[in-house]
Amino acid sequence: MVERARRLGRWFLALDSLLVILGFFVVMPMISLRFVDQLGWAAGVVGLALGLRQLTQQGLGIFGGSLADRFGARPLIVGGMLLRALGFASLAYAESGLALILSCIISGLGGCLFDPPRAALVIKFTRPHQRGRYISLLMMLESAGAVLGALLGSWLLNFDFEYVCLLGAGLFVSAALCNWLILPAYRISLRPTPIKAGLGRVLADKGFCRLVLILSGYYALWVQVMLIFPILVKQMAGSSTAVGWMYSLEAALSLALLYPLARYGERHFRLETRLLAGILLMTTGIGLVAFATSLEAIFVLLACFYLGIIIVEPARETLMTRLAHPGARGSYMGFSRLGLALGGMTGYVGGGALHDYASVQGQPWLPWLVLGTVGVVTLLLLAHCFAHRPELTRLRA
């Protein structure tokens, strides 16, 4: 019975992830195209709004995870998805920078509620030897949802941005209903854990905290697929449809390579080796964009960048789940998002500001070289962390 419940839980979580990622990618990549490319807003303003969403969602994730440890997964997931739907719907009517920022913050608050318990359910529904493969399969499914969402969003953007936002909101309402009607009232920790105790357990784990903070550099690179990469591709191609091609490339690489690379990596490489190799590829891809002069070259470097993400993500998520204490899973998975909060905020605001500055100064190469430097620093800090924390390096996927 327990194994059957786990199997059904994995199926439900996979379908739920498809709805969530579809709703997210219908809207998020279109925000920079709508407000920067179509309306001519400063990329720094839009980057600030996107960064605050990231900071709100991931920075407060530890509190969402602690609430889930205390009250269970379903109430947090349903409430968070409805709040995300409200945030996306309000984006359709944002006519000022303040309105855009408020809509993004509402969306982020929703994410801080539903994201940590969903991550903790992955641990609950899988045994340790299954986890890496299941995370890889989830990522493949999410890549397919991302490209479908981006294609739908870019197509609807040709008609009206309001349609983009309302479709994204509708998908999150549908996901909330599915969770309310189908998901049992699971506890995600061994027992209901007081919020203060869960937070205290995580903060006392210095090695885990240090690793999470270092990974903020990785996320500063990662979020550029939502901000300046779509702007660059749109400008070089002259059509927003090319942004859909960008996500199609990601989906094709993920569907073809993610699972076999993850399986090969599990057998032959340690988790930290896979993390470092993937971030090296991302750094190479994003740094060399500074010297690219054609759309074809941009897509080759994007392929390198995506390949790095494909290698990093299963290893990173597996490592986070392995390090999560069974008595505070929600708190650990919530805190693990803090790197995304800090890196996402820095990446969005810094990337947007660099784009604006480079445009004014006629130096289009500048943002990409700065981001490449961020990748190099992240690699060095990670290598130092793994060299001095043997309890991390002995873990294998």
MIFI-744460 format. One line per field, with one value per residue (C-alpha): residue number from 1; residue in one letter; chain; x, y, z. Coordinates in Angstrom, 1 decimal. Each point is the difference from the previous one (the first is absolute). Example, Ala and Ser with C-alpha at 12.3 -4.5 7.8 and 13.67 -1.06 7.14 Angstrom:
2
num: (1, 2)
residu: (A, S)
chaine: (A, A)
u: (12.3, 1.4)
v: (-4.5, 3.4)
w: (7.8, -0.7)
//
This chain:
397
num: (1, 2, 3, 4, 5, 6, 7, 8, 9, 10, 11, 12, 13, 14, 15, 16, 17, 18, 19, 20, 21, 22, 23, 24, 25, 26, 27, 28, 29, 30, 31, 32, 33, 34, 35, 36, 37, 38, 39, 40, 41, 42, 43, 44, 45, 46, 47, 48, 49, 50, 51, 52, 53, 54, 55, 56, 57, 58, 59, 60, 61, 62, 63, 64, 65, 66, 67, 68, 69, 70, 71, 72, 73, 74, 75, 76, 77, 78, 79, 80, 81, 82, 83, 84, 85, 86, 87, 88, 89, 90, 91, 92, 93, 94, 95, 96, 97, 98, 99, 100, 101, 102, 103, 104, 105, 106, 107, 108, 109, 110, 111, 112, 113, 114, 115, 116, 117, 118, 119, 120, 121, 122, 123, 124, 125, 126, 127, 128, 129, 130, 131, 132, 133, 134, 135, 136, 137, 138, 139, 140, 141, 142, 143, 144, 145, 146, 147, 148, 149, 150, 151, 152, 153, 154, 155, 156, 157, 158, 159, 160, 161, 162, 163, 164, 165, 166, 167, 168, 169, 170, 171, 172, 173, 174, 175, 176, 177, 178, 179, 180, 181, 182, 183, 184, 185, 186, 187, 188, 189, 190, 191, 192, 193, 194, 195, 196, 197, 198, 199, 200, 201, 202, 203, 204, 205, 206, 207, 208, 209, 210, 211, 212, 213, 214, 215, 216, 217, 218, 219, 220, 221, 222, 223, 224, 225, 226, 227, 228, 229, 230, 231, 232, 233, 234, 235, 236, 237, 238, 239, 240, 241, 242, 243, 244, 245, 246, 247, 248, 249, 250, 251, 252, 253, 254, 255, 256, 257, 258, 259, 260, 261, 262, 263, 264, 265, 266, 267, 268, 269, 270, 271, 272, 273, 274, 275, 276, 277, 278, 279, 280, 281, 282, 283, 284, 285, 286, 287, 288, 289, 290, 291, 292, 293, 294, 295, 296, 297, 298, 299, 300, 301, 302, 303, 304, 305, 306, 307, 308, 309, 310, 311, 312, 313, 314, 315, 316, 317, 318, 319, 320, 321, 322, 323, 324, 325, 326, 327, 328, 329, 330, 331, 332, 333, 334, 335, 336, 337, 338, 339, 340, 341, 342, 343, 344, 345, 346, 347, 348, 349, 350, 351, 352, 353, 354, 355, 356, 357, 358, 359, 360, 361, 362, 363, 364, 365, 366, 367, 368, 369, 370, 371, 372, 373, 374, 375, 376, 377, 378, 379, 380, 381, 382, 383, 384, 385, 386, 387, 388, 389, 390, 391, 392, 393, 394, 395, 396, 397)
residu: (M, V, E, R, A, R, R, L, G, R, W, F, L, A, L, D, S, L, L, V, I, L, G, F, F, V, V, M, P, M, I, S, L, R, F, V, D, Q, L, G, W, A, A, G, V, V, G, L, A, L, G, L, R, Q, L, T, Q, Q, G, L, G, I, F, G, G, S, L, A, D, R, F, G, A, R, P, L, I, V, G, G, M, L, L, R, A, L, G, F, A, S, L, A, Y, A, E, S, G, L, A, L, I, L, S, C, I, I, S, G, L, G, G, C, L, F, D, P, P, R, A, A, L, V, I, K, F, T, R, P, H, Q, R, G, R, Y, I, S, L, L, M, M, L, E, S, A, G, A, V, L, G, A, L, L, G, S, W, L, L, N, F, D, F, E, Y, V, C, L, L, G, A, G, L, F, V, S, A, A, L, C, N, W, L, I, L, P, A, Y, R, I, S, L, R, P, T, P, I, K, A, G, L, G, R, V, L, A, D, K, G, F, C, R, L, V, L, I, L, S, G, Y, Y, A, L, W, V, Q, V, M, L, I, F, P, I, L, V, K, Q, M, A, G, S, S, T, A, V, G, W, M, Y, S, L, E, A, A, L, S, L, A, L, L, Y, P, L, A, R, Y, G, E, R, H, F, R, L, E, T, R, L, L, A, G, I, L, L, M, T, T, G, I, G, L, V, A, F, A, T, S, L, E, A, I, F, V, L, L, A, C, F, Y, L, G, I, I, I, V, E, P, A, R, E, T, L, M, T, R, L, A, H, P, G, A, R, G, S, Y, M, G, F, S, R, L, G, L, A, L, G, G, M, T, G, Y, V, G, G, G, A, L, H, D, Y, A, S, V, Q, G, Q, P, W, L, P, W, L, V, L, G, T, V, G, V, V, T, L, L, L, L, A, H, C, F, A, H, R, P, E, L, T, R, L, R, A)
chaine: (A, A, A, A, A, A, A, A, A, A, A, A, A, A, A, A, A, A, A, A, A, A, A, A, A, A, A, A, A, A, A, A, A, A, A, A, A, A, A, A, A, A, A, A, A, A, A, A, A, A, A, A, A, A, A, A, A, A, A, A, A, A, A, A, A, A, A, A, A, A, A, A, A, A, A, A, A, A, A, A, A, A, A, A, A, A, A, A, A, A, A, A, A, A, A, A, A, A, A, A, A, A, A, A, A, A, A, A, A, A, A, A, A, A, A, A, A, A, A, A, A, A, A, A, A, A, A, A, A, A, A, A, A, A, A, A, A, A, A, A, A, A, A, A, A, A, A, A, A, A, A, A, A, A, A, A, A, A, A, A, A, A, A, A, A, A, A, A, A, A, A, A, A, A, A, A, A, A, A, A, A, A, A, A, A, A, A, A, A, A, A, A, A, A, A, A, A, A, A, A, A, A, A, A, A, A, A, A, A, A, A, A, A, A, A, A, A, A, A, A, A, A, A, A, A, A, A, A, A, A, A, A, A, A, A, A, A, A, A, A, A, A, A, A, A, A, A, A, A, A, A, A, A, A, A, A, A, A, A, A, A, A, A, A, A, A, A, A, A, A, A, A, A, A, A, A, A, A, A, A, A, A, A, A, A, A, A, A, A, A, A, A, A, A, A, A, A, A, A, A, A, A, A, A, A, A, A, A, A, A, A, A, A, A, A, A, A, A, A, A, A, A, A, A, A, A, A, A, A, A, A, A, A, A, A, A, A, A, A, A, A, A, A, A, A, A, A, A, A, A, A, A, A, A, A, A, A, A, A, A, A, A, A, A, A, A, A, A, A, A, A, A, A, A, A, A, A, A, A, A, A, A, A, A, A, A, A, A, A, A, A, A, A, A, A, A, A)
u: (0.0, 2.8, 1.8, -3.2, -0.7, 3.5, -0.5, -3.3, 1.6, 2.8, -2.5, -2.1, 3.0, 1.2, -3.3, -0.2, 3.5, -1.0, -3.0, 2.2, 2.9, -2.4, -1.8, 3.3, 1.6, -3.1, 0.5, 3.6, 2.1, -2.5, 0.3, 3.3, -1.2, -3.2, 1.4, 3.5, -0.4, -3.6, -0.6, 3.6, 0.4, 3.5, 1.2, 1.3, -3.6, -1.3, 3.0, -0.8, -3.5, 1.1, 2.7, -2.4, -2.3, 3.0, 1.1, -3.5, -0.6, 3.3, 1.1, -3.2, 0.0, 1.5, -3.2, -2.2, 1.9, -0.3, -3.7, -0.3, 1.9, -2.5, -3.3, 0.6, 0.5, -3.5, -1.1, 3.2, 0.1, -3.7, 0.2, 3.3, -1.2, -3.1, 2.2, 2.3, -3.1, -1.0, 3.4, 0.1, -3.5, 0.9, 3.0, -2.4, -1.0, 3.4, 0.5, 2.8, 3.2, -1.6, -3.0, 2.4, 2.1, -3.1, -1.3, 3.4, 0.2, -3.5, 1.1, 3.1, -1.9, -2.1, 3.1, 1.6, -3.0, -0.3, 3.6, 1.6, -2.7, 0.0, 3.7, -0.4, -2.6, 2.7, 1.9, -3.1, -1.0, 3.4, 2.6, 3.6, 1.1, -3.0, 0.3, 2.6, -1.8, -3.3, 1.3, 1.5, -3.3, -1.8, 2.5, -0.7, -3.7, 0.5, 2.1, -2.8, -2.4, 2.4, 0.2, -3.7, -0.7, 2.5, -1.4, -3.6, 1.1, 1.9, -2.9, -2.6, 2.3, -0.6, -3.6, -0.2, 2.1, -3.2, -0.6, 3.5, -0.6, -3.5, 1.1, 2.8, -2.4, -2.5, 2.6, 0.9, -3.6, -0.4, 3.1, -1.4, -3.3, 1.9, 2.0, -3.1, -2.0, 2.6, 3.1, -0.5, 0.8, 3.6, 2.4, 3.4, 2.1, 0.2, -2.3, -1.4, 3.0, -0.3, 0.9, 2.8, 1.5, 0.1, 1.6, 2.5, 1.0, 0.8, 1.9, 2.2, 1.1, 2.9, 1.2, -3.5, -0.5, 3.4, -0.6, -3.4, 1.4, 2.8, -2.5, -1.5, 2.7, -1.3, -3.5, 1.1, 1.0, -3.0, -2.6, 1.3, -2.1, -2.9, 1.5, 2.7, 0.3, -3.6, 0.7, 3.2, -1.7, -3.0, 2.2, 2.3, -2.9, -2.4, -2.9, -1.3, -0.6, 3.7, -0.3, -2.1, 2.8, 2.3, -2.1, -0.5, 3.8, 0.0, -2.8, 1.6, 3.3, -1.7, -2.2, 2.9, 2.8, -1.2, -0.9, 3.0, 2.4, -1.4, 0.2, 3.6, 0.9, -1.4, 2.1, 3.3, 0.2, -0.4, -2.7, 2.5, 1.8, -3.3, -0.8, 3.3, 0.0, -3.5, 0.8, 3.2, -2.1, -2.5, 2.8, 1.6, -3.3, -1.1, 3.4, 0.7, -3.3, 2.0, 1.8, -2.9, -1.1, -2.8, -3.2, 1.5, 3.0, -2.4, -1.9, 3.2, 1.0, -3.5, 0.3, 3.2, -1.7, -3.0, 2.2, 1.6, -3.4, -0.9, 3.1, -0.3, -3.7, -0.4, 3.2, -0.9, -3.5, 1.2, 2.6, -2.5, -2.5, 2.8, 1.1, -3.5, -0.6, -3.1, -1.4, 0.0, -0.3, -2.2, 2.3, 3.1, -1.6, -1.2, 3.4, 1.6, -2.0, 1.8, 2.9, -2.6, -1.4, 3.3, 1.4, -3.3, -0.3, 3.6, -0.3, -3.2, 0.9, 3.6, -0.7, -2.7, 2.2, 3.0, -2.2, -1.1, 3.5, 1.5, -2.7, 0.7, 3.7, 0.0, 1.7, -2.3, 2.7, 0.2, -2.9, 1.3, 3.6, -1.2, -2.3, 2.9, 2.1, -2.8, 0.1, 3.8, -0.3, -2.8, 2.1, 2.9, -2.1, -1.8, 3.3, 1.3, -3.2, 0.1, 3.7, -0.6, -3.3, 0.6, -3.6, -1.2, 2.6, -0.7, -3.6, -0.8, -3.2)
v: (0.0, 2.4, -0.6, 0.4, 3.3, 1.1, -1.0, 1.8, 3.1, 0.1, -0.1, 2.7, 2.2, -0.4, 1.1, 2.8, 1.2, 0.1, 2.3, 2.3, 0.3, 0.6, 2.8, 1.5, 0.1, 1.3, 3.2, 0.5, 0.2, 2.3, 2.6, 1.4, -0.1, 1.8, 2.8, 0.4, -0.8, 1.0, 2.9, 1.2, -0.1, -0.1, -3.5, 0.9, 0.7, -3.3, -1.8, 1.5, -1.3, -3.5, 0.0, 0.9, -2.8, -2.4, 1.4, -0.2, -3.5, -1.6, 2.3, -0.7, -3.7, -1.1, 1.4, -1.7, -3.3, 0.4, 0.6, -3.1, -2.0, 1.2, -0.1, -2.5, 0.5, 0.4, 3.3, 1.7, -1.3, 1.0, 3.4, 0.8, -0.9, 2.1, 2.9, -0.6, 0.1, 3.4, 1.4, -1.1, 1.3, 3.4, 0.2, 0.5, 3.4, 1.2, 3.5, 1.3, -1.3, -0.1, -2.1, -2.4, -0.4, -0.6, -2.7, -1.7, 0.0, -1.5, -2.7, -0.6, -0.3, -2.7, -1.9, 0.2, -1.9, -2.7, -0.7, -1.4, -2.5, -1.2, -0.5, -1.8, -2.3, -1.2, -1.3, -1.6, -1.8, -1.4, -2.3, 1.3, -2.3, 1.3, 3.7, 1.0, -1.7, 1.4, 3.5, -0.4, -1.2, 2.9, 2.4, -1.6, 0.5, 3.5, 0.8, -1.1, 2.1, 3.0, 0.0, -0.5, 2.8, 2.3, -0.7, 0.6, 3.2, 1.4, -0.8, 1.6, 3.0, 0.8, 0.6, 1.4, -0.3, -0.3, -3.4, -1.2, 0.9, -1.4, -3.3, -0.3, 0.9, -2.6, -2.7, 0.7, 0.0, -3.4, -1.3, 1.2, -1.8, -3.3, 0.2, 0.8, -2.9, -2.7, 0.6, -1.8, 2.0, -1.1, 0.9, 0.7, -0.5, -2.9, 1.9, 3.5, 2.2, 3.4, 2.8, 1.3, -3.5, -0.6, 3.4, -0.6, -3.4, 1.4, 3.1, -2.2, -2.0, 2.3, -2.2, -0.1, 3.8, 0.8, -2.3, 1.6, 3.5, -0.8, -1.4, 3.5, 0.7, -2.9, 1.4, 3.5, -1.6, -2.3, 2.8, 1.7, -2.4, 2.1, 3.5, 0.9, -3.2, 0.5, 3.7, -0.9, -2.8, 2.2, 2.9, -2.1, -2.0, 2.9, -2.2, -1.1, -3.4, -0.6, 0.0, -3.1, -1.6, 0.8, -2.1, -2.6, -0.5, -0.4, -2.6, -1.9, -0.3, -0.9, -2.7, -1.5, 0.3, 0.7, -3.5, -1.8, 2.6, -0.2, -3.9, 0.1, 2.6, -2.1, -2.9, 1.8, 3.4, 1.4, 2.6, 2.9, -0.9, 0.2, 3.3, 1.5, -1.3, 1.3, 3.5, 0.1, -0.7, 2.7, 2.5, -0.7, 0.3, 3.3, 1.6, -0.6, 1.6, 3.3, -1.0, -1.5, 1.9, -2.2, -1.6, -3.4, 0.6, 1.1, -3.3, -2.0, 1.7, -0.4, -3.7, 0.0, 2.0, -2.4, -3.0, 1.3, 0.4, -3.5, -1.3, 2.2, -0.3, -3.7, 0.0, 3.2, -1.1, -3.5, 1.5, 2.3, -2.9, -2.2, 2.7, 0.8, -1.3, -2.3, 2.0, 3.3, -0.8, 3.0, 2.4, -1.4, 0.1, 3.5, 1.2, -1.7, 2.5, 3.0, -0.3, 0.4, 3.0, 1.8, -1.1, 0.7, 3.5, 0.8, -1.5, 1.7, 3.5, -0.2, -1.5, 2.7, 2.8, -1.3, -0.3, 3.6, 1.3, -2.0, 1.3, 3.7, -0.5, -2.0, -3.0, -3.0, -2.4, 1.3, -1.9, -3.3, 0.5, 1.0, -3.1, -2.2, 1.4, -0.8, -3.6, -0.2, 1.3, -2.5, -2.9, 1.0, 0.3, -3.3, -1.8, 1.5, -1.0, -3.6, -0.3, 1.1, -1.8, -3.8, -0.7, 1.5, -1.6, -3.5, 0.1, -1.6, 0.2)
w: (0.0, 0.9, -3.3, -2.0, 1.7, -0.8, -3.7, -0.3, 1.7, -2.5, -2.9, 1.5, 0.7, -3.6, -1.4, 2.6, -1.0, -3.7, 0.8, 2.3, -2.4, -3.0, 1.9, 1.0, -3.4, -1.8, 2.0, 1.4, -3.2, -1.6, 2.7, -1.2, -3.6, 0.9, 2.2, -1.4, -3.7, -0.7, 2.5, 0.2, 3.8, 1.5, 0.3, 3.5, 1.2, -1.4, 1.4, 3.4, -0.1, -1.1, 2.6, 2.8, -1.1, 0.2, 3.3, 1.5, -1.2, 0.8, 2.9, 1.9, -1.1, 3.4, 1.7, -2.5, 0.6, 3.8, -0.3, -2.1, 2.6, 2.6, -2.0, -2.8, -3.8, -1.5, 1.7, -0.9, -3.6, -0.7, 1.6, -1.7, -3.4, 0.3, 1.1, -3.0, -2.3, 1.6, -0.7, -3.6, -0.7, 1.5, -2.4, -2.8, 1.3, 1.2, -1.5, 2.3, 1.5, 3.4, -1.3, -1.7, 3.2, 2.1, -2.4, 0.0, 3.8, 0.3, -2.5, 2.1, 3.2, -1.6, -1.0, 3.4, 1.3, -2.6, -1.1, 3.2, 0.8, -3.6, 0.2, 3.3, -1.5, -2.5, 3.0, 1.5, -3.3, -0.9, 1.6, 0.0, -2.9, -2.1, 0.7, -2.5, -2.9, 1.0, 0.3, -3.5, -1.4, 1.7, -1.7, -3.4, 0.5, 1.2, -3.1, -2.2, 1.9, -0.1, -3.8, -0.5, 2.5, -1.7, -3.5, 1.3, 1.7, -3.0, -2.3, 2.3, 0.4, -3.7, 0.9, 3.6, 3.1, 2.0, -1.6, 1.0, 3.7, 0.2, -1.5, 2.5, 2.9, -1.2, -0.1, 3.6, 1.1, -1.7, 1.8, 3.3, -0.6, -0.9, 3.2, 2.1, -1.4, -0.5, 2.3, 3.3, 3.2, 0.2, 2.7, -1.5, 3.1, 2.4, 2.4, 0.2, 0.7, 1.7, -2.3, 2.2, 0.4, -3.7, -0.7, 2.8, -1.3, -3.5, 1.3, 2.2, -3.0, -1.1, -2.9, -1.5, 0.4, -1.6, -3.0, -0.6, 0.1, -2.4, -2.5, -0.3, -2.6, -2.1, 0.2, -1.0, -3.3, -0.3, 0.2, -3.1, -2.1, 1.4, -0.5, -2.4, -2.1, -1.3, -0.7, -1.9, -2.0, -0.9, -1.1, -2.2, -1.5, -0.3, 1.2, 3.4, -1.5, 0.2, 3.8, -0.4, -2.1, 3.0, 2.3, -2.7, 0.0, 3.8, -0.2, -2.8, 1.9, 3.2, -1.5, -1.9, 2.5, 3.6, 1.1, -1.7, 1.3, 3.5, -0.1, -1.3, 2.6, 2.8, -1.0, -0.7, 1.7, 3.4, 0.6, 0.4, -3.2, -1.9, 1.6, -0.9, -3.6, -0.6, 1.3, -2.1, -3.1, 1.0, 0.7, -3.4, -1.9, 1.6, 0.0, -3.7, -1.0, 0.3, -3.2, -1.9, -3.1, -1.5, 1.2, -0.9, 2.3, 2.8, -0.3, 0.1, 3.2, 1.4, -0.7, 2.1, 2.7, 0.1, 0.0, 3.2, 1.6, -1.0, 1.8, 3.1, 0.9, 0.7, 2.0, 1.9, 0.9, 0.9, 2.3, 1.7, 0.6, 1.4, 2.4, 1.2, 3.6, 0.2, 2.9, -1.9, -3.7, -0.8, 1.8, -1.7, -3.5, 0.7, 1.1, -3.1, -2.1, 1.7, -2.5, -2.8, 1.9, 0.4, -3.4, -1.8, 1.5, -0.8, -3.5, -0.9, 1.4, -1.1, -3.4, -0.7, 1.2, -2.0, -3.1, 0.3, 0.7, -2.9, -2.4, 1.0, -0.3, -3.1, 1.7, -0.6, 1.1, 3.5, 1.8, -1.4, 1.2, 3.4, 0.2, -1.1, 2.8, 2.5, -1.3, 0.6, 3.5, 0.8, -1.3, 2.2, 3.1, -0.6, -0.5, 3.3, 1.8, -1.2, 0.8, 3.6, 0.7, -0.2, 1.1, -3.3, -2.3, 1.2, -1.2, -3.3, -2.1)
//
